[in-house]
Amino acid sequence: MRYRDHHLPGQARLPQHALVAEPPGLGHELARRSERGVALIIAIFITIFGTGLILSGLISMNGVEKEAPVGYRLGSQARQFATAGLIDGLAWFRRQTTQPVTAFDPRLDMAVTPPIIDTMDPSIGVVREFEISGGVWGRYELRRFVPNVSPAIAEVADISTDRGAASAGTVWRLVSRGFVFRRTDPTVAFNVQPNYVLGQEVVDAEIRRMTLAPPGQAALCSRRADSVTIGSRGRIRGGSAVGIVYKSSTGSISNSGQVSGIQSHTGLAAYADTVQAIFGVTAAELRTLADDRITTSAAFPFPIPVNQVIYAETDLVFDSTRPLRGLGIVYVDGNVTIQSGSNSFFNGLLVVTGNLTVNAPALMRGSVVVHGSVNFQGLGDYSELEYDDGVLNSLMQEVGQYRRSSTVRKTQLRGSVKQ
């Protein structure tokens, strides 16, 4: 028990027994009040700290959310530029006057007329740069070699031997690098400070050169002579070439129509009508190279887009509602029937692994190769086939050039991006 002296100033102190007793626990109460003040301060500090952590997390998440689309866009743009490089590389191979191409040698020569601008840096390969916006640029490279790698590794490379091609320059692998970079100083390379690369992608694809070599220079090439029937209104015209060629010692043609040419018909000992012999590729490769693959007769294009390669994996039937028309190469793994009244008019090369039946009126110009039976016939009008060397040469120039023979694939960076 504690006692308090309640005397006023100037007054005498009370005796000890007269002191007022102080209630017990009051000091502890005052101590607890002071402790509650400290706890409040700590609570406020924890609240502020926690709020800061939450805000910091939200800011970080927001930054990541913004950074991810930016990174995606940069990567996507770089991939698009790399793909554009593949297209430019393919165009370079197709522009070369000497075919097939056996050396990757892009040129930059402003002194000739017209100037040769294959690239902006022939020491690298095919290189292009273009401004996107606000100091951000795009660039693609098809390189001769991987830089800073020993021994040197070719990126754009002739892989004809690896793919089993008969001659060099038939198959090439193209590797294209796409870059998005910020250009601050145009006097230094795109990847040298203060310039810096924002995004980069590498893609590759294979290109292959096709050939067009029918078994013989003739309007109709048939595997067997005794499988050919030319009816009374059938007409095969070879012009300056042969009307019909076939493998020697395979019987005789049944002809009650008209067959003409420098020779009406002749047998060849070295008759070759495989896909490899005609196109220089396997059937699977031809299927890949084709512009369109057909699995139903109803899906066959009408007309055929000019200079396209059509690979049909089904029997085809043409009639007045869907005649065979257009200019191109048609390979049919099956039978082909041109019905009466179709008014079909086809220019190009037709290869049929099954049987071919042509009813009037129909006119085909170019060359036709058939593995099975052949029947040209008419009634009142003619079903005609005419050899046309001009059509075949045009197809050779337009279709028999390099074509992409694989999908565009993303690949890993090899070597440094420094020049």
C-alpha positions as CSV (number, residue, x, y, z in Angstrom):
1,M,0.0,0.0,0.0
2,R,1.3,3.4,-1.0
3,Y,0.3,6.7,0.7
4,R,0.1,10.2,-0.6
5,D,0.6,13.4,1.3
6,H,-2.2,15.9,0.2
7,H,-0.9,18.9,2.1
8,L,-1.0,22.3,0.4
9,P,2.0,24.4,-0.1
10,G,2.8,26.4,3.0
11,Q,1.0,23.9,5.2
12,A,2.6,21.5,7.6
13,R,2.8,17.9,6.5
14,L,0.3,15.6,8.1
15,P,1.4,12.8,10.4
16,Q,2.2,9.5,8.8
17,H,-1.0,8.0,10.0
18,A,-3.0,10.8,8.3
19,L,-1.7,10.1,4.8
20,V,-4.3,9.0,2.2
21,A,-3.8,5.6,0.9
22,E,-3.3,5.3,-3.0
23,P,-5.4,2.7,-4.7
24,P,-3.5,-0.4,-5.6
25,G,-2.7,-1.1,-9.4
26,L,-2.8,2.5,-10.5
27,G,0.9,2.6,-11.5
28,H,0.5,-0.6,-13.5
29,E,-2.4,1.0,-15.3
30,L,-0.3,4.0,-16.3
31,A,2.5,1.6,-17.5
32,R,0.1,-0.4,-19.6
33,R,-1.2,2.8,-21.2
34,S,2.3,3.8,-22.2
35,E,2.8,0.2,-23.6
36,R,-0.4,0.5,-25.7
37,G,1.0,3.6,-27.4
38,V,4.1,1.7,-28.4
39,A,2.0,-1.2,-29.8
40,L,-0.1,1.3,-31.8
41,I,3.1,2.7,-33.4
42,I,4.3,-0.9,-34.2
43,A,0.9,-1.7,-35.7
44,I,1.0,1.4,-37.9
45,F,4.5,0.5,-39.0
46,I,3.5,-3.0,-39.9
47,T,0.5,-1.8,-41.8
48,I,2.6,0.7,-43.8
49,F,5.2,-2.0,-44.5
50,G,2.6,-4.5,-45.6
51,T,0.9,-2.0,-47.8
52,G,4.3,-1.1,-49.3
53,L,4.9,-4.8,-50.1
54,I,1.5,-5.1,-51.7
55,L,2.0,-2.0,-53.8
56,S,5.5,-3.1,-54.8
57,G,4.1,-6.5,-55.9
58,L,1.3,-4.9,-57.8
59,I,3.8,-2.6,-59.6
60,S,6.1,-5.5,-60.3
61,M,3.2,-7.6,-61.7
62,N,2.1,-4.6,-63.8
63,G,5.6,-4.3,-65.1
64,V,5.8,-8.0,-66.0
65,E,2.4,-7.8,-67.7
66,K,3.6,-4.9,-69.8
67,E,7.0,-6.4,-70.5
68,A,5.6,-9.7,-71.7
69,P,3.5,-8.3,-74.6
70,V,6.4,-6.0,-75.6
71,G,8.8,-9.0,-75.6
72,Y,6.2,-11.1,-77.5
73,R,5.8,-8.3,-80.1
74,L,9.5,-7.9,-80.5
75,G,10.0,-11.6,-80.9
76,S,7.1,-11.9,-83.3
77,Q,8.4,-9.0,-85.4
78,A,11.9,-10.5,-85.4
79,R,10.4,-13.8,-86.6
80,Q,8.5,-12.0,-89.4
81,F,11.7,-10.3,-90.5
82,A,13.5,-13.7,-90.5
83,T,10.7,-15.2,-92.6
84,A,11.0,-12.3,-95.0
85,G,14.6,-13.1,-95.3
86,L,13.8,-16.6,-96.5
87,I,11.5,-15.2,-99.2
88,D,14.2,-12.8,-100.3
89,G,16.8,-15.7,-100.3
90,L,14.5,-17.9,-102.4
91,A,14.0,-15.0,-104.9
92,W,17.8,-14.6,-105.1
93,F,18.2,-18.2,-106.1
94,R,15.4,-18.0,-108.7
95,R,16.9,-14.8,-110.2
96,Q,20.3,-16.4,-111.0
97,T,20.8,-16.9,-114.8
98,T,22.9,-20.1,-114.3
99,Q,20.8,-22.9,-112.9
100,P,21.2,-24.8,-110.7
101,V,23.0,-22.4,-108.4
102,T,26.1,-24.0,-107.0
103,A,27.5,-21.0,-105.0
104,F,25.8,-18.5,-102.7
105,D,27.3,-15.3,-103.8
106,P,25.0,-12.2,-103.4
107,R,26.5,-9.0,-105.0
108,L,26.4,-5.3,-104.5
109,D,27.6,-3.4,-107.6
110,M,26.3,0.2,-108.1
111,A,28.7,0.9,-111.0
112,V,26.8,-1.3,-113.5
113,T,23.6,-0.5,-115.3
114,P,21.2,-1.5,-113.9
115,P,22.9,-1.7,-110.5
116,I,23.0,-5.0,-108.8
117,I,21.7,-4.7,-105.2
118,D,21.3,-8.3,-104.0
119,T,22.4,-7.1,-100.5
120,M,23.7,-4.2,-98.5
121,D,26.7,-6.3,-97.3
122,P,28.0,-9.0,-99.6
123,S,30.6,-10.0,-97.1
124,I,27.9,-11.4,-94.9
125,G,25.3,-12.7,-97.5
126,V,21.9,-11.3,-98.2
127,V,21.3,-8.4,-95.7
128,R,18.5,-5.8,-95.6
129,E,17.6,-3.1,-93.0
130,F,14.5,-0.9,-92.8
131,E,13.2,1.5,-90.2
132,I,10.1,0.6,-88.3
133,S,9.4,3.7,-86.4
134,G,11.0,6.1,-83.9
135,G,14.6,4.9,-84.2
136,V,13.6,1.2,-84.1
137,W,14.8,-0.8,-87.1
138,G,14.3,-4.3,-88.5
139,R,17.0,-6.4,-90.2
140,Y,17.5,-9.8,-91.7
141,E,20.5,-11.8,-92.7
142,L,21.1,-14.9,-94.7
143,R,24.8,-15.6,-93.9
144,R,27.5,-17.4,-95.7
145,F,29.0,-18.6,-92.5
146,V,28.4,-18.4,-88.7
147,P,30.6,-15.6,-87.5
148,N,33.1,-16.1,-84.7
149,V,33.0,-19.9,-85.0
150,S,36.0,-22.0,-85.8
151,P,35.9,-24.0,-88.0
152,A,33.6,-21.9,-90.2
153,I,30.0,-23.3,-90.4
154,A,28.0,-22.6,-93.5
155,E,24.5,-21.3,-92.8
156,V,23.2,-21.0,-96.3
157,A,24.4,-24.4,-97.6
158,D,24.1,-26.8,-100.5
159,I,22.8,-30.0,-99.1
160,S,22.1,-31.8,-102.3
161,T,24.4,-34.7,-101.4
162,D,22.7,-35.1,-98.0
163,R,19.3,-35.3,-99.7
164,G,20.4,-37.7,-102.3
165,A,20.0,-35.3,-105.2
166,A,21.8,-36.2,-108.5
167,S,23.6,-32.9,-109.0
168,A,25.0,-30.1,-106.9
169,G,22.9,-27.1,-106.3
170,T,19.6,-29.0,-106.4
171,V,18.8,-28.6,-102.7
172,W,19.8,-25.7,-100.4
173,R,19.3,-25.0,-96.8
174,L,18.5,-21.4,-96.0
175,V,19.0,-19.9,-92.5
176,S,17.6,-16.5,-91.9
177,R,18.2,-14.3,-88.8
178,G,15.7,-11.6,-88.0
179,F,16.6,-8.6,-85.7
180,V,14.7,-5.7,-84.1
181,F,17.1,-3.1,-82.9
182,R,17.3,0.5,-81.7
183,R,19.6,2.6,-83.8
184,T,21.1,5.5,-81.9
185,D,24.4,5.9,-83.8
186,P,24.2,5.1,-87.5
187,T,28.0,5.2,-87.8
188,V,28.4,1.8,-86.0
189,A,26.9,-1.6,-86.6
190,F,23.4,-2.4,-85.5
191,N,24.6,-4.5,-82.5
192,V,27.4,-2.2,-81.3
193,Q,26.7,0.3,-78.5
194,P,25.0,2.7,-78.3
195,N,22.8,0.7,-80.7
196,Y,21.3,-2.4,-79.1
197,V,19.3,-5.4,-80.2
198,L,15.8,-5.6,-78.8
199,G,14.8,-9.0,-80.2
200,Q,16.1,-11.7,-82.5
201,E,14.8,-14.9,-84.1
202,V,16.4,-17.6,-86.4
203,V,14.4,-19.7,-88.9
204,D,15.4,-22.1,-91.6
205,A,13.9,-23.9,-94.6
206,E,15.0,-26.0,-97.5
207,I,14.5,-25.1,-101.1
208,R,14.7,-27.6,-104.0
209,R,14.8,-27.2,-107.8
210,M,12.4,-29.3,-109.8
211,T,12.9,-30.5,-113.4
212,L,10.4,-31.2,-116.1
213,A,11.5,-34.1,-118.3
214,P,8.7,-36.2,-119.8
215,P,9.8,-39.7,-121.0
216,G,10.0,-38.4,-124.6
217,Q,9.4,-35.2,-126.6
218,A,5.9,-36.2,-127.6
219,A,2.3,-35.2,-127.1
220,L,1.4,-38.5,-125.4
221,C,3.8,-40.7,-123.4
222,S,2.3,-44.1,-122.5
223,R,4.0,-46.9,-120.5
224,R,2.6,-49.4,-123.0
225,A,1.7,-49.2,-126.6
226,D,-1.1,-51.8,-126.4
227,S,-2.8,-49.7,-123.7
228,V,-3.5,-46.8,-126.1
229,T,-6.7,-46.4,-128.0
230,I,-7.3,-43.5,-130.3
231,G,-11.0,-43.5,-131.4
232,S,-12.5,-42.2,-134.7
233,R,-12.8,-38.7,-133.3
234,G,-9.6,-38.8,-131.3
235,R,-6.7,-36.6,-132.5
236,I,-3.0,-36.7,-131.3
237,R,-0.8,-34.1,-132.9
238,G,3.0,-34.1,-132.2
239,G,3.8,-31.2,-134.6
240,S,7.6,-30.9,-134.7
241,A,7.8,-33.7,-132.1
242,V,6.4,-37.2,-132.0
243,G,2.7,-38.0,-131.6
244,I,3.0,-40.9,-129.2
245,V,6.0,-42.5,-127.5
246,Y,6.0,-45.7,-125.4
247,K,8.3,-48.3,-124.0
248,S,9.7,-50.5,-126.7
249,S,8.3,-54.0,-127.2
250,T,5.0,-53.3,-125.5
251,G,2.6,-54.1,-128.3
252,S,0.7,-51.9,-130.8
253,I,-1.5,-48.8,-130.6
254,S,-5.1,-49.2,-131.5
255,N,-5.7,-46.2,-133.8
256,S,-8.8,-45.4,-135.7
257,G,-8.4,-41.6,-135.3
258,Q,-5.6,-39.2,-136.2
259,V,-2.1,-39.4,-134.9
260,S,0.6,-37.1,-136.5
261,G,4.0,-35.6,-135.8
262,I,7.6,-35.8,-137.0
263,Q,6.8,-39.5,-136.3
264,S,3.3,-40.5,-135.5
265,H,4.5,-42.9,-132.8
266,T,7.7,-44.6,-131.7
267,G,9.0,-46.9,-129.0
268,L,11.8,-46.0,-126.6
269,A,14.1,-48.5,-125.0
270,A,15.1,-46.1,-122.2
271,Y,11.5,-45.1,-121.4
272,A,11.4,-43.6,-117.9
273,D,8.1,-42.2,-116.4
274,T,8.7,-42.3,-112.7
275,V,8.2,-39.2,-110.6
276,Q,12.0,-39.1,-110.0
277,A,12.7,-39.3,-113.7
278,I,10.2,-36.6,-114.7
279,F,10.4,-34.1,-111.8
280,G,13.8,-34.9,-110.2
281,V,12.2,-35.5,-106.8
282,T,10.4,-38.4,-105.1
283,A,6.6,-38.6,-105.0
284,A,6.6,-37.6,-101.3
285,E,8.8,-34.6,-102.2
286,L,6.6,-33.6,-105.1
287,R,3.6,-33.8,-102.8
288,T,5.4,-31.3,-100.4
289,L,6.4,-29.0,-103.3
290,A,2.9,-28.9,-104.8
291,D,1.0,-25.6,-104.5
292,D,-2.2,-27.6,-103.8
293,R,-3.0,-31.2,-102.7
294,I,-6.4,-32.6,-103.7
295,T,-8.1,-35.5,-101.9
296,T,-11.5,-35.3,-103.6
297,S,-12.6,-34.6,-107.2
298,A,-14.9,-31.8,-106.1
299,A,-12.0,-30.0,-104.5
300,F,-10.0,-29.7,-107.8
301,P,-9.6,-26.0,-108.6
302,F,-11.5,-24.5,-111.5
303,P,-9.7,-23.1,-113.3
304,I,-6.2,-24.2,-112.3
305,P,-4.2,-21.2,-111.0
306,V,-1.6,-20.2,-113.5
307,N,1.7,-22.1,-113.3
308,Q,0.7,-24.0,-110.1
309,V,1.6,-27.6,-109.3
310,I,-1.5,-29.7,-108.3
311,Y,-1.0,-33.0,-106.6
312,A,-4.2,-35.1,-106.6
313,E,-4.5,-38.2,-104.5
314,T,-7.8,-39.4,-105.9
315,D,-9.6,-40.2,-109.1
316,L,-10.7,-37.1,-111.0
317,V,-13.9,-36.6,-113.1
318,F,-14.4,-33.5,-115.2
319,D,-17.7,-32.6,-116.7
320,S,-19.6,-29.5,-118.1
321,T,-20.0,-28.0,-114.6
322,R,-16.3,-28.6,-113.6
323,P,-14.1,-28.9,-116.8
324,L,-10.4,-29.3,-116.8
325,R,-9.1,-25.8,-117.5
326,G,-6.0,-23.7,-116.7
327,L,-2.2,-23.7,-117.1
328,G,0.0,-25.7,-114.8
329,I,1.2,-29.1,-113.8
330,V,-1.2,-31.8,-112.6
331,Y,0.0,-35.0,-111.1
332,V,-2.9,-37.5,-110.4
333,D,-2.3,-40.6,-108.3
334,G,-5.4,-42.3,-109.7
335,N,-7.7,-42.2,-112.8
336,V,-8.8,-39.2,-114.9
337,T,-12.0,-39.1,-116.8
338,I,-13.1,-36.2,-119.0
339,Q,-16.8,-36.7,-119.8
340,S,-18.6,-35.8,-123.0
341,G,-19.6,-32.2,-123.3
342,S,-17.1,-30.9,-120.7
343,N,-15.4,-28.4,-123.1
344,S,-12.2,-28.9,-121.2
345,F,-9.2,-26.8,-122.3
346,F,-5.9,-27.6,-120.5
347,N,-2.4,-26.3,-121.1
348,G,0.6,-27.9,-119.3
349,L,1.8,-31.2,-118.2
350,L,-0.6,-33.9,-117.0
351,V,0.7,-37.1,-115.3
352,V,-1.7,-39.9,-114.6
353,T,-0.7,-43.0,-112.7
354,G,-4.0,-44.8,-113.5
355,N,-6.2,-44.7,-116.6
356,L,-7.0,-41.6,-118.8
357,T,-10.3,-41.3,-120.7
358,V,-10.9,-38.2,-122.8
359,N,-14.3,-37.6,-124.5
360,A,-15.1,-34.7,-126.9
361,P,-15.1,-31.8,-127.0
362,A,-11.7,-31.4,-125.2
363,L,-8.4,-29.8,-126.1
364,M,-5.2,-30.4,-124.2
365,R,-1.9,-28.7,-125.1
366,G,1.5,-29.5,-123.8
367,S,2.2,-33.2,-122.9
368,V,0.5,-36.0,-121.2
369,V,2.1,-39.0,-119.4
370,V,0.0,-42.0,-118.5
371,H,0.9,-45.2,-116.7
372,G,-2.3,-47.1,-117.3
373,S,-4.7,-47.2,-120.3
374,V,-5.4,-44.3,-122.6
375,N,-8.6,-43.6,-124.6
376,F,-9.2,-40.6,-126.7
377,Q,-12.6,-40.6,-128.5
378,G,-15.2,-38.2,-129.7
379,L,-18.8,-38.1,-131.1
380,G,-19.5,-35.3,-133.5
381,D,-16.6,-33.3,-132.1
382,Y,-12.9,-34.1,-131.3
383,S,-11.0,-34.9,-128.3
384,E,-7.5,-33.5,-129.0
385,L,-4.0,-33.5,-127.6
386,E,-1.4,-31.3,-129.1
387,Y,2.3,-31.1,-128.2
388,D,3.3,-27.6,-127.3
389,D,7.0,-27.0,-126.5
390,G,6.3,-23.4,-125.7
391,V,3.9,-24.3,-122.9
392,L,6.4,-26.8,-121.4
393,N,9.3,-24.4,-121.6
394,S,7.2,-21.7,-119.9
395,L,6.4,-24.2,-117.1
396,M,10.0,-25.1,-116.8
397,Q,10.9,-21.4,-116.2
398,E,8.1,-20.6,-113.9
399,V,7.5,-23.9,-112.0
400,G,10.8,-25.8,-112.5
401,Q,12.7,-23.2,-110.5
402,Y,13.6,-23.4,-106.8
403,R,10.7,-24.0,-104.5
404,R,10.4,-24.3,-100.8
405,S,10.4,-28.0,-100.0
406,S,10.0,-27.8,-96.2
407,T,8.1,-25.9,-93.6
408,V,9.7,-22.8,-92.0
409,R,11.3,-23.9,-88.7
410,K,12.5,-22.0,-85.8
411,T,16.1,-22.9,-84.9
412,Q,18.6,-22.0,-82.3
413,L,21.1,-19.2,-82.6
414,R,24.6,-20.4,-83.4
415,G,27.5,-18.1,-82.9
416,S,27.5,-14.4,-82.0
417,V,25.3,-11.8,-83.5
418,K,28.4,-9.6,-83.9
419,Q,29.7,-9.0,-87.4
